[in-house]
Amino acid sequence: MNLYIWRRLGVGSLMLVILVCSYAVEPSMAQDLVAPLPTEEPAAIDSHAEKPEDCDQMTTTEYFGDTTLHTCNVGGRIEVRFMSLGPGGCAVEAREDPRYAGSRPATTGLLALPGIWSGWLVFREHFGRITTRIVNRVHCDTGVRSQVRYYRR
């Protein structure tokens, strides 16, 4: 068919070019024209970027009074738990340092029992890499042991 008939049928010039090219290229040649997809991930710009396998487990760390945390670039939770060092219970409050938290610092608390770890309390949830500081306020004379669990950078 000539071009005049194609135009009368309403086929646009772009469609005509596609139609002509599809018949002009053999299937074996078409595979060579398509660029292969990259098999490797591009190199990270950040030289300190963690690998995904570095952030697949939560790390538990004991701290006394306060601690600064640097999390991985993942979505996750920061959890705390406490144990009283004295013969009785001890009220503990974990607060986020306002210099790291912005307008709404995280806070949680409980009555820590002697010699028994409390359950894990969600202190804060995050998405991406953050730096924060946890400060304990202990309301007894004997003190407490504190642990934090998070995806550490």
C-alpha positions in Angstrom: 0.0 0.0 0.0 1.2 3.5 -0.6 1.3 6.3 1.9 -1.8 7.9 0.6 -3.9 4.9 1.4 -2.4 4.7 5.0 -3.3 8.3 5.6 -6.8 7.8 4.3 -7.2 4.9 6.8 -6.2 7.3 9.7 -2.8 5.8 10.4 -0.5 8.5 11.7 3.1 8.8 10.5 4.5 7.6 13.9 2.4 4.4 13.6 3.6 4.0 10.0 7.3 4.3 11.1 6.8 1.8 13.9 5.1 -0.6 11.5 7.8 -0.3 8.9 10.6 -0.7 11.5 9.0 -3.8 13.0 9.0 -5.5 9.7 12.5 -4.3 8.8 14.3 -5.7 11.9 14.6 -9.4 12.3 13.8 -10.8 15.8 17.4 -11.9 16.3 18.6 -8.3 15.6 16.0 -6.8 17.9 17.6 -8.4 21.0 20.9 -6.7 20.1 19.1 -3.3 20.0 17.8 -3.5 23.5 20.2 -2.5 26.2 20.7 -5.1 29.0 19.5 -4.2 32.5 22.3 -3.5 35.0 22.9 -6.4 37.3 24.7 -4.5 40.0 23.4 -1.7 42.2 25.0 1.7 41.6 27.7 2.7 44.0 26.5 4.7 47.0 27.5 8.3 47.2 28.0 8.1 50.9 31.3 6.4 51.7 30.0 5.4 55.1 26.7 3.9 53.8 25.8 0.6 55.4 25.1 -2.5 53.4 21.5 -3.9 53.8 23.0 -7.0 55.4 24.6 -4.8 58.1 21.2 -3.7 59.2 19.2 -6.9 59.3 19.5 -7.5 63.1 18.8 -5.4 66.1 21.7 -4.7 68.4 21.3 -4.7 72.2 23.5 -2.4 74.3 23.6 -1.8 78.0 24.0 1.8 79.1 24.1 3.8 82.4 22.2 7.0 82.7 22.3 8.2 79.1 23.4 7.1 75.6 23.6 8.4 72.1 22.4 6.2 69.3 23.1 6.3 65.5 20.6 4.1 63.6 20.8 2.4 60.2 19.0 3.8 57.2 16.0 1.5 57.8 12.5 1.7 59.3 12.6 0.4 62.8 12.1 0.8 66.5 14.2 1.9 69.4 13.3 -0.2 72.4 14.4 0.0 76.1 14.1 -2.2 79.2 15.2 -1.8 82.8 16.1 -3.8 85.9 16.2 -2.4 89.5 19.5 -2.9 91.3 18.0 -2.6 94.8 15.8 -4.8 97.0 12.6 -3.1 95.7 11.1 -1.7 92.6 12.4 1.5 91.1 10.5 4.0 88.9 12.4 4.8 85.7 11.6 7.3 83.0 13.5 7.3 79.7 13.4 10.6 77.8 14.7 11.7 74.5 17.1 14.7 74.7 15.2 17.7 73.2 18.2 18.8 71.2 17.8 15.6 69.1 14.0 15.2 69.1 12.6 18.5 67.9 9.3 19.6 69.3 8.0 16.2 70.5 10.6 14.2 72.4 9.9 10.6 73.0 9.3 9.4 76.6 8.4 6.2 78.3 8.6 4.8 81.8 7.8 1.9 84.2 8.5 0.4 87.6 11.6 -1.7 87.2 11.6 -4.8 89.4 14.7 -6.1 91.3 16.7 -8.7 89.5 14.2 -9.1 86.6 14.4 -7.4 83.2 11.2 -5.7 82.2 9.7 -6.4 78.8 10.9 -4.3 75.9 9.2 -0.9 75.6 9.0 0.9 72.3 10.8 4.2 73.0 10.7 5.6 69.5 10.0 4.5 65.9 11.9 5.9 63.0 12.2 5.7 59.2 15.7 6.2 57.9 19.0 7.1 59.6 18.6 9.1 62.8 20.8 10.2 65.7 19.2 10.5 69.1 20.0 10.6 72.8 18.2 8.7 75.6 18.5 10.1 79.1 17.1 8.2 82.1 15.5 9.7 85.1 15.7 7.2 88.0 13.4 7.8 91.0 15.1 5.7 93.6 18.4 5.5 95.5 19.6 2.1 94.4 19.7 2.7 90.6 18.8 0.6 87.6 20.4 -1.3 84.7 19.3 -0.1 81.3 19.4 -1.7 77.9 18.5 -0.4 74.4 17.8 -2.4 71.3 17.9 -0.9 67.8 19.3 -1.2 64.3 22.8 0.2 64.9 24.8 2.0 62.2 
